Structures are given as structure tokens and as C-alpha cells.
Amino acid sequence: MAYDGTAYCGWQVQPSGITIEEVLNRELSKLLGEEIQVIGASRTDSGVHSLGNVAVFDTRTRIPPGKLCYALNQRLPEDIVVQSSCEVAGDFHPRRCYSEKTYEYRILNRQIPLPTLRKYTYFYYRSLDVAKMQQAASFFLGEHDFKSFCSVKTTVEDTVRTVLSCTVERTKDDVVVICVTGTGFLYNMVRIMAGTLIQVGIGELEPDDIAKILAKRERSAAGPTAPAHGLTMIGIAYGQPF
Amino acid sequence: MAYDGTAYCGWQVQPSGITIEEVLNRELSKLLGEEIQVIGASRTDSGVHSLGNVAVFDTRTRIPPGKLCYALNQRLPEDIVVQSSCEVAGDFHPRRCYSEKTYEYRILNRQIPLPTLRKYTYFYYRSLDVAKMQQAASFFLGEHDFKSFCSVKTTVEDTVRTVLSCTVERTKDDVVVICVTGTGFLYNMVRIMAGTLIQVGIGELEPDDIAKILAKRERSAAGPTAPAHGLTMIGIAYGQPF
């Protein structure tokens, strides 16, 4: 599932506004003539974008699984596009099996904003030291208690997660891209990681402060939550690790 | 001037809808307390984007020229952002002196659209042969009569123009980028060049057909006008050539 999150109140159905899940349920139900309820892999926040989220549902349809995305895309608005569709095992649950999820947080780091990037990057004009941010990012690697990098609104008790990769690069277009892959993420985790890496980038924190912040296990130790529109769900790889 | 052209009826003031020029004139006049009338370098069409268009105007303001862009950006909508401002000679006219203008035409060339690129690329699902398009592009180089690559709606009589560079590349994100630099362009010229290069990319035309189309000097010989939203005015370099 690729989508432009700008116009949506995130993935999950909720009373306050229209969500990606709601549009999918509605259009799939109409297309297939059955009541469809999708299960999403990444329940992205309001304003977050996606290139590769995953949704799973049960159906009795006879439309070939690989063709379903074309039929569905005919009905979806232009800001939601299914990239591919396939049949999975009946007991497959997109959040309950091993997966590696990748997110990118994109920061437009220059003096003056660019209108064509305004919806897909967080504009930040103070100059960021990307080498220091990359050093800091390496402290996230491995299994840690990420409680400091989790919204206090969470209901999750186990806040230990594994980050497999975390890189920071500057493109030729002044976009600083933070790319994180992990086997699971807490509520707002990538956005708080990004907000904290920005503090390293401007010299408010040193790279090895990340280790100290992790050790504190409290949200107030980390930096601010970076805005949602800079975040994109890139993709999810399923299957056991080597 | 950078702008997202999605919401505008192009650059030039006209009765049928709001234009970039109109917004600039209105906000500059309010900011400076004088009646301001800008002169644009590239009068981009409805829906065309810009990273580097140029606008010039006369003013008696005492705001330092380099600071003017910051003051103006405070008033402009988020889809129009002045990238820099400076004083120029009193007789400088942005369309009457030697300049090298660069445009990019961007084509998203894959099976299925991507929502986050839908406003800034032309989605085209048939596979494009970029090597052939690049061969074809080389026929545009130099001074030619581009009458075949000019909208019939034009009022211009001299249709000879010089193309300094024309490259075609595929990015890792499946975007085919046609980048054209020239000392002047006709009405719809880049969009007709793009539409014709696409025909080469799918094998409807051979690269050397470009020479034949140029020789015919009639609009109907060239390919279709590619849609406006794939086009971006990249920048303008002023000054005499070597």
C-alpha cells in the first residue's frame, strides 16, 4: 500500500476523521460484495506517508489475487494506490510474525523551504551535521529498551525493540534522510529518534548522549517528536531472519 | 521563485483563475505600499512547477534587496517561496537579455502509480527505452527551427531556437528525467519535446525521426504535448556566453 498521508487521520479507523483503513474497508467491501475488514501491518499516524505498508483480509472472491490490486485501484482515490496483491496463508497476521520494517524520515535542511517538497519533508533551516547524526544513529543499533523513544500515550508494556540498521545521509537536494530498519517499533519511535538526531545535528546533544538517553528509560530524556509529514513507511520484509 | 504549480493557472495574469504573477503583484504591493508589477522570465503554463523562475520589478523601498525575499515569504502562501532576492540594473529585463534556461520533464515509468509523486511526475506505464530517448534527444542539440515543437496557438514568428543540452536519465526510483537547457523556448516546446521523446521510448518513432520532424516545420509531425504537471522550470543563468 502506497499512500500520501496528507489528507488522512492516519491508518486506523477512528471517529475524528477519515483514515486509510476506513477507505480500504469501504472500497474492498463494495468491490467484493462482502464485508471486508483489513488488518494493517504498520498503523501509521495522521499525516505519515507510505510506499510499502501491508494490509491483509479474508475474502471469498474469485478475482485472481494478483489482479485484485488493479481492480481496487480503479476505485481508490489517487492518494492511495495498492502496489501489488497476493494470496497468503490463512493464518498470516501482518503484525504477529517476524518482519523487518523500514521507515525514512526526511528533513529539508536549507535556508529557505521548497514548495514541491513541503508535504513530504520536514523543513529545518539550522544546518545539520550529518556525520555527527550518523555517529549518534549507530547507538540505536541492536536490542535496547526504547522506552525513552516511545510516546507516553502508549499502552505497550514491553518497550524492548531491535534496530537492525540506522543511517543518515544528505542528498544533493539538501534532504537529510534518516533510514531505520527494525523488527518492531513503538508508538512515535521513529519520529522521536529523528527529533533527537536533529538535536545532535545542531550540537545540542553529542552522539554518545544517545546511549545515556536509552539508559534513562524516560520519554523526557529524548528530543522532541519530529512532525509526521517527514515520515514515510518504506516497506516490510516478512520471513525468518538468517 | 520556487512554486508548486498545482493550484495555479500558470504564471501570467488572466481572467480565468489565480496565477503566480497575480499573487506576487498583490503581496509585493501590500508589503511595499506601492503598486508593483513584476516581469517574469518564464511564463510557465497552468500546472507547471518551478524551482528557479525569475521575477523583476521596480520599487522605491528601503528594505535591503537581499532581505526582501524573507519579508515577502512571510506573506506568500506555502506553495510559492522566493529563494533569493537581489538588486539588478535599472534596465534589466528578464526576457530580453541572453540567458540559459533549464527545464526538467519528469516521467514516472513503472506499472503502478505512486501517490507521493502524482503531482510532480507524469505517470506513464509503458516501458521506456531510455537509451533510445537519449539518442533521440541529441538531435535537438544546436540551432534549429523548432516550429514542429511549438503550439499552434503561438503568435511568435521566428521559431528558430538553440538547445544547449538535452539529456535523458532513469533514476533508481523509476523516474525518467528529461533535462533541457536552451537560450529560449517556444510555447509548449519542452512538453512537445517530452511527448515526442516518449514516442521514441516506446518504439513508435526511431531516434533519427527527430531530424525529420524538425525538418517538416509543422506541429502535426511531432508527438503529443506531454501533461503540464511533469514539467519543472529548474533555473535561469544570465550573462553572455563564452
HADDOCK unambig.tbl for C-alpha pairs under 7 A between the chains (distance, minus, plus):
assign (segid A and resid 2 and name CA) (segid B and resid 114 and name CA) 6.53 0.50 0.50
assign (segid A and resid 2 and name CA) (segid B and resid 115 and name CA) 6.57 0.50 0.50
assign (segid A and resid 3 and name CA) (segid B and resid 115 and name CA) 5.46 0.50 0.50
assign (segid A and resid 3 and name CA) (segid B and resid 116 and name CA) 6.83 0.50 0.50
assign (segid A and resid 4 and name CA) (segid B and resid 115 and name CA) 5.54 0.50 0.50
assign (segid A and resid 4 and name CA) (segid B and resid 116 and name CA) 5.28 0.50 0.50
assign (segid A and resid 78 and name CA) (segid B and resid 115 and name CA) 6.34 0.50 0.50
assign (segid A and resid 79 and name CA) (segid B and resid 115 and name CA) 4.76 0.50 0.50
assign (segid A and resid 80 and name CA) (segid B and resid 115 and name CA) 6.18 0.50 0.50
assign (segid A and resid 81 and name CA) (segid B and resid 113 and name CA) 6.90 0.50 0.50
assign (segid A and resid 81 and name CA) (segid B and resid 114 and name CA) 6.72 0.50 0.50
assign (segid A and resid 81 and name CA) (segid B and resid 115 and name CA) 6.49 0.50 0.50
assign (segid A and resid 83 and name CA) (segid B and resid 112 and name CA) 6.25 0.50 0.50
assign (segid A and resid 112 and name CA) (segid B and resid 83 and name CA) 6.26 0.50 0.50
assign (segid A and resid 113 and name CA) (segid B and resid 81 and name CA) 6.90 0.50 0.50
assign (segid A and resid 114 and name CA) (segid B and resid 2 and name CA) 6.54 0.50 0.50
assign (segid A and resid 114 and name CA) (segid B and resid 81 and name CA) 6.73 0.50 0.50
assign (segid A and resid 115 and name CA) (segid B and resid 2 and name CA) 6.57 0.50 0.50
assign (segid A and resid 115 and name CA) (segid B and resid 3 and name CA) 5.46 0.50 0.50
assign (segid A and resid 115 and name CA) (segid B and resid 4 and name CA) 5.53 0.50 0.50
assign (segid A and resid 115 and name CA) (segid B and resid 78 and name CA) 6.35 0.50 0.50
assign (segid A and resid 115 and name CA) (segid B and resid 79 and name CA) 4.75 0.50 0.50
assign (segid A and resid 115 and name CA) (segid B and resid 80 and name CA) 6.19 0.50 0.50
assign (segid A and resid 115 and name CA) (segid B and resid 81 and name CA) 6.50 0.50 0.50
assign (segid A and resid 116 and name CA) (segid B and resid 3 and name CA) 6.82 0.50 0.50
assign (segid A and resid 116 and name CA) (segid B and resid 4 and name CA) 5.27 0.50 0.50
